[in-house]
Amino acid sequence: MPLNILERHISKIVLLTLKDGRTLEGKLTGFDEYMNMILEDAEETRDEKVRRIGTVVLRGNNIVTIVPK
């Protein structure tokens, strides 16, 4: 079921919260059955500081929440 939700949000903006407290926002361009994800045009927010990081590959086990925008 979660993979179906991700499938509907390909090419859309998602907001991810990671285990270490960072948040990432970017366009979801791919994922797999382990919820590893690829984000493009990603921005990282940590301690109210925003940093553009471009394309990023995330391991699914580091993701705490996924919020489609």
N, C-alpha and C positions, 0 to 999 in steps of 0.2 A: 504493500500500500504506500509506504513513503516513497518508493521509487516511482510510482505512478504520479505522485505529486511533483516530484522533481522533473519528470518527463514533460509535464505541462508547463514548467517554468524555464525550459531551455531557451536561451537568448533573451531572458528577462533578468532584471536586477534582483539579487538576493542579498540579505544581510546575514552574516554568520558570526556567531560568538564562539571563540575558541577556548580550550581548557585553561590557557594561561591568562585569560581576561581580555585579550585583544578582540576587536571586532573587525571584520572584513566586509566590504561592500563591493560588489562587482557583478558583471554579466556572467551568468552561468552558461558555459559553453559545452560542458561534458561532465559525465559522472559514470561510475560503474556500480556493480552490485554490492561493493563494500562501502559505498557512499564516498569514495575518493572523488574529489571534484576539481574541475578546472574553471577558474574565474579569469575573465579578461577585464582590463581597465579597472583593476582592483585598487581600493584605498584601504589602508590599515589605520585604525584609530586605537591609540593606547594613551592613557592618561591625558585625554583631551587633545592630543597631538595627532594631526592627520598627515599621513604620508602616502603618496602615490607609489604603488609597487608594480603596476602593469599586470602582466599575465602571471598567475600563480597556480601551482598544483598542490592541493591539500589532501592529506591523509584523512580518511573518514573517522578514525578513532580520536582525532584532535578536535572534532566539531561537537559543540554542545547543543547549539540551537541553530535552526535554519528558518529565516523569516522571508517569504517572498514579498516583493514590493509591487 
